[in-house]
Amino acid sequence: MRDLSVTSYTLNMTKSNQYVKTTISVPVEVYARATRRAKELGTSRSAFFAGAVEKELEAANSSAGVIDRINAVVDAVNDDTNEFSTTAAHRLLAKDDGTRW
């Protein structure tokens, strides 16, 4: 008979929740640290790893948003600079006295 006193993260899975079981390879030290930290937090190692992945994905999305905003500013500045340069060049050409460069 199976010992149900051992808590398993799979016992909390319901049909309404969707989970994928996966196997990953991590360095021994990372595994040991993650195991200790999960225990400190009172959570399963699987929940700890899932939370870490979620945080990384959120950070990546946040970073992408920042990068997109920075790129938009750079593009706007470049557009203004290009317009300024074009206008200045037209003015110089309009004042051209025929001197060869």
Beta strands, then each sheet from edge to edge (+ up, - down):
end
